[in-house]
Amino acid sequence: MGNPVKRALLFLVILLTSCGGGGGGGAAPASAPAGTIASTTVAPGSNVLSLYAAPASVNVNVLLASITICTPNSSNCAVIPNLLVDTGSYGLRLLKSAIPASIPLTRITGSGGGPLFECTQFASGYTWGSVQLADVTMAGETAYGLPVQVIDDVSAVQNPAVPGSCNGISIGNAAALNANGILGIGVFPYECGQYCASTANNGVFFECPSACISLAEPLNIQTQNPVPRFSSDNNGLVIVLPQLTSAGASGLAGSLIFGIGTRSNNALGSATVLPLDSFGNFTTLYNGQTLSGSFIDTGSNLYLFQDGATPLCKYVAQGYCPSSTQQLSATLQSTASATPSITVNFSVANADALVATGNAVFNNIAGTATSPSSFDWGLPFLFGRTVYFAIGGSMTPAGSGPFVAF
């Protein structure tokens, strides 16, 4: 079997083409007042990281956060802003251009004695770069000596050509990412894990003394989700985003809370727990389809699912553009059983018309998925909800992860 953790559809930012005169046939929703920022009311705390959105001029529904990185075991630190918050991947990936030259990180030597590089495949392309150690702080939580991917590291001692197995379109730049990097904080500790620790030619980790060779690499030097590396509040996380009107908003102020059931601000309360399988998936029942490759992904800026009855947009790539807003419903279940069974109601408006308003965040924008067996509950799903992500193998008051709850 292949890697039981890594999924093909983890991250997909739909790039929007120029909307010209707007349109697509749907009536444009009334615009929210200029400068309207939708916000939550989570109290500040040492385990609370502020979330915000990229401006509409960059893209819509791009959830961002700022972190602090330091040269390992030093006070030599810098704030890195505008990192894409992605619950569909695992590990921190930083553009080399976003790391100040005054903050040197520590290069990692792989199991074979060569400098370690990584190829990470996403639905929208790949990132390629060296793996280096950094101390990473988010709010008051720190992951010391965390292996991170430094994307497009042209200053590496060896700057090897991208291996042929690392295929697709490179998204290793700020324009493609809409961000300075990716903060992968999904429900597993590692992007690859035991598969890459035991399998040579895994296509993920490479040592590049000259030509690049894919080798098995131990867990401790693989890129890692920073959350399990915290000394506390390390069993998962909670994302709290504000409710939106049908017109969206020009920005948002949300919260990322570390830990589940470790403090009063991250208690599960009455949230329903939805267990996940070894791929981090659950099942969505939608329109007569059983979609067992479903997941909740803040790195996807649309709901993504296949629906042949809804017309595609003229301007928004892969977007749905119904002539009037559709009120839809789906049922979420564990892949292992029919319980719990959670009904989710959602709406899909005309994406071209939404983008033409100039707002930056929407809860009713959708597009077509590339996989017929998946339903990607992207960022629109999280607006107006408190959503919990439990790390696989970590204990919480509701049992061991991986699970999501809301």
LINBEL-V186006 format. One record per run of one state. SS is the DSSP state (H for helix, E for strand, L for the rest). FROM is the first residue (numbers start at 1). TO is the last residue. If there is no record, write none. Layout:
BEGIN
ss & from & to
SS & FROM & TO
SS & FROM & TO
END
This chain:
BEGIN
ss & from & to
L & 1 & 15
E & 16 & 16
L & 17 & 36
E & 37 & 39
L & 40 & 47
E & 48 & 53
L & 54 & 62
E & 63 & 70
L & 71 & 76
E & 77 & 86
L & 87 & 89
E & 90 & 95
H & 96 & 98
L & 99 & 105
E & 106 & 107
L & 108 & 108
E & 109 & 109
L & 110 & 114
E & 115 & 122
L & 123 & 124
E & 125 & 138
L & 139 & 140
E & 141 & 151
L & 152 & 169
E & 170 & 170
L & 171 & 173
H & 174 & 177
L & 178 & 180
E & 181 & 185
L & 186 & 189
E & 190 & 190
L & 191 & 193
H & 194 & 198
L & 199 & 204
E & 205 & 207
L & 208 & 212
E & 213 & 214
L & 215 & 218
H & 219 & 221
L & 222 & 223
E & 224 & 224
L & 225 & 226
H & 227 & 229
L & 230 & 235
E & 236 & 241
L & 242 & 248
E & 249 & 249
L & 250 & 250
E & 251 & 258
L & 259 & 263
H & 264 & 266
L & 267 & 272
E & 273 & 275
L & 276 & 281
E & 282 & 286
L & 287 & 288
E & 289 & 296
L & 297 & 302
E & 303 & 304
L & 305 & 311
E & 312 & 312
L & 313 & 315
E & 316 & 316
L & 317 & 318
E & 319 & 320
L & 321 & 325
E & 326 & 333
L & 334 & 340
E & 341 & 348
L & 349 & 350
H & 351 & 356
L & 357 & 360
E & 361 & 361
L & 362 & 365
E & 366 & 367
L & 368 & 375
E & 376 & 377
L & 378 & 378
H & 379 & 382
E & 383 & 383
L & 384 & 385
E & 386 & 390
L & 391 & 391
E & 392 & 392
L & 393 & 394
E & 395 & 396
L & 397 & 398
E & 399 & 401
L & 402 & 402
E & 403 & 405
L & 406 & 406
END
